C-alpha cells in the first residue's frame, strides 16, 4: 500500500508539472521582456555621462553644471530601474510584477486542485481501504461469479506453474483443454494427472482421445496403450473397443477391425451418439474391399442384424440422415448421392430417393459426365427421372 501512495504522489507531481509548465514559462517571459529595456536605458545614460565629461574637458560647461547633470542622469537611471523591477507607490503595481503574481497564484491553484480532484474521484469510485495483493495471490482465490473461461484457466495454470506436482490441478485443466480443442495441451495434462494421482478410466480415455485428435485421427501408440489399459480396468468399454478397432483398420487389418465394429454395433443402443460414426467405419471398410456399391444401408443392416426390427430401422435411418447432411455441405460427391438414393430405396421410401436425385442434379450441374452416370444409376434403381 505504501508503494501505491508513493507512486500516486509521483504521478501527481508529474501531472502538475506538465500542466503548470506553460504558466511558469509565461512568467519567465514577462521578466525576460523587462530586462532588455533596463539594460538599454543604462547604456544610454552611460553615453550621456561620457558626453558630459567631454564637454567639461573642452570647457563648454562648468564644474557645477557637470555635477548637476550627473545627478540628474543618476536620478533618471534609478527611476527607470525602479519602474520595471519594483512596484511604484505612486502608480500601483507594475505589469511585470502583476503578471508574475498572477501566474504564481495560478500555479498554486493548479498544484493543489489536481491531486485534490484525483483523490476525490478515487475515494468515490475506488477502494482505498482494499489491501494490495499480488497477481498470484488473486488467482489463488475463488473466481468471481462472472469470471470467463480464460480467467479460470489462468488461475489453474498459475497454480500449476507454482506446483507442477498438483495432480488435481492437471485433472481439472485437462478436460477444459479438450473441450477448447487444445488437444496436445489436453494430452499433456491428462498424462501429468495420471503420473501424479494415478489411473482412472476417465483420465485414460481423455488421454487417448486428445492424443488421437492431436494427431489428426491417427491412433498413436500412447492412445493404443491407454485403450488397452481401459479394457483391463473396465472390460467391454465401448470407446476403448472402438479405438482399438480403428487402430487395426489403420494398420490394414480389416478383418479384425470389421469384426470388432460389428460386435460393438450389436451392443450399442440405437440412440448412442457414436453409432453413426461406427456405421461410417463399416462403410469405409466395405469400400476398401470394393464393396462400396452395396450402399450404406445394406452394410448397416448387416452390422445390426441382431437388433429388433424397429431399432434396426432406426439405426439405418440415423446413418442415412447423416449422409444426407454431409451431401448438403459437399454436393459434388456423386458416389455419396448414389449411396443416398440406394439407401432410401432399400428403406422403401422412393419419394425421398427421387428428391435426393433432384438435389444431386442441382449439386452436380455443369458436370455432364457425372449427370449421365447419375441418371443411369437412378434408372437402374427404378426411380422416376
Secondary structure as the mmCIF struct_conf table of DSSP 4:
data_model
#
loop_
_struct_conf.conf_type_id
_struct_conf.id
_struct_conf.beg_label_comp_id
_struct_conf.beg_label_asym_id
_struct_conf.beg_label_seq_id
_struct_conf.end_label_comp_id
_struct_conf.end_label_asym_id
_struct_conf.end_label_seq_id
HELX_RH_AL_P HELX_RH_AL_P1 UNK A 2 UNK A 57
TURN_TY1_P TURN_TY1_P1 UNK A 58 UNK A 59
BEND BEND1 UNK A 60 UNK A 61
HELX_RH_AL_P HELX_RH_AL_P2 UNK A 63 UNK A 85
BEND BEND2 UNK A 86 UNK A 86
STRN STRN1 UNK A 88 UNK A 88
TURN_TY1_P TURN_TY1_P2 UNK A 89 UNK A 91
STRN STRN2 UNK A 92 UNK A 92
BEND BEND3 UNK A 93 UNK A 93
HELX_RH_AL_P HELX_RH_AL_P3 UNK A 95 UNK A 125
BEND BEND4 UNK A 126 UNK A 126
TURN_TY1_P TURN_TY1_P3 UNK A 128 UNK A 129
BEND BEND5 UNK A 130 UNK A 130
HELX_LH_PP_P HELX_LH_PP_P1 UNK A 131 UNK A 132
HELX_RH_AL_P HELX_RH_AL_P4 UNK A 135 UNK A 140
BEND BEND6 UNK A 141 UNK A 141
HELX_LH_PP_P HELX_LH_PP_P2 UNK A 142 UNK A 144
TURN_TY1_P TURN_TY1_P4 UNK A 145 UNK A 146
HELX_RH_AL_P HELX_RH_AL_P5 UNK A 149 UNK A 162
TURN_TY1_P TURN_TY1_P5 UNK A 164 UNK A 165
HELX_RH_AL_P HELX_RH_AL_P6 UNK A 167 UNK A 179
TURN_TY1_P TURN_TY1_P6 UNK A 180 UNK A 181
HELX_RH_AL_P HELX_RH_AL_P7 UNK A 183 UNK A 197
HELX_RH_AL_P HELX_RH_AL_P8 UNK A 201 UNK A 214
TURN_TY1_P TURN_TY1_P7 UNK A 215 UNK A 217
HELX_RH_AL_P HELX_RH_AL_P9 UNK A 221 UNK A 233
BEND BEND7 UNK A 234 UNK A 234
TURN_TY1_P TURN_TY1_P8 UNK A 235 UNK A 236
HELX_RH_AL_P HELX_RH_AL_P10 UNK A 238 UNK A 251
TURN_TY1_P TURN_TY1_P9 UNK A 252 UNK A 252
HELX_RH_AL_P HELX_RH_AL_P11 UNK A 254 UNK A 267
BEND BEND8 UNK A 268 UNK A 268
TURN_TY1_P TURN_TY1_P10 UNK A 270 UNK A 271
TURN_TY1_P TURN_TY1_P11 UNK A 273 UNK A 274
HELX_RH_AL_P HELX_RH_AL_P12 UNK A 275 UNK A 288
TURN_TY1_P TURN_TY1_P12 UNK A 289 UNK A 290
HELX_RH_3T_P HELX_RH_3T_P1 UNK A 292 UNK A 294
HELX_RH_AL_P HELX_RH_AL_P13 UNK A 296 UNK A 303
TURN_TY1_P TURN_TY1_P13 UNK A 304 UNK A 306
BEND BEND9 UNK A 307 UNK A 307
HELX_RH_AL_P HELX_RH_AL_P14 UNK A 309 UNK A 329
TURN_TY1_P TURN_TY1_P14 UNK A 331 UNK A 332
HELX_RH_AL_P HELX_RH_AL_P15 UNK A 334 UNK A 346
TURN_TY1_P TURN_TY1_P15 UNK A 347 UNK A 348
HELX_RH_AL_P HELX_RH_AL_P16 UNK A 350 UNK A 363
TURN_TY1_P TURN_TY1_P16 UNK A 364 UNK A 366
HELX_RH_AL_P HELX_RH_AL_P17 UNK A 368 UNK A 380
TURN_TY1_P TURN_TY1_P17 UNK A 381 UNK A 382
#
